[in-house]
Amino acid sequence: MIRRTFRATSSPDQSRGLAREVVAFLAGYIADQNVLHDLDIMLTEACANVVRHAYGEGEGGLEVRLRAELGIFVDLEIVDWGGGFGKGARFENPGPESEGGRGLFIISMLSDAVEIRTDGAENILAIHKQIGKNAWKT
């Protein structure tokens, strides 16, 4: 079992760099470029949500907590300590007229399971991705 926590500040540059850092780390274990691309999209969307929504006009902490069982799955928790998702967060396609909300929909389509939860002051977007044995490096 692999466990690792990655940290950054919730600025656009740092959040994108954080997503890249996590994917680069996973590339040491996952050979399938399509899987890595999906993970990159999910992380980029999740981290961008923190930048846009968590801390208003300010910046704050952003973490990605990785847990992976080689040959089986990757779990990602994107964590912030900001305002939270609120009751309006949905994973459905928001439709063509909507100005936002596509990130959570995209994440839900690329993952096997996704949930939003809080733990004390933490806001957590938890993503589970099953990854077939052949996608991993041997």
Secondary structure, DSSP 8 states (H G I E B T S, - for coil): -EEEEEEEESSHHHHHHHHHHHHHHHTTTB--HHHHHHHHHHHHHHHHHIIIIISTTS--EEEEEEEEETTTEEEEEEEE-SS---TT---S---TT-SS-HHHHHHHHHSSEEEEEEETTEEEEEEEEE--GGGB--
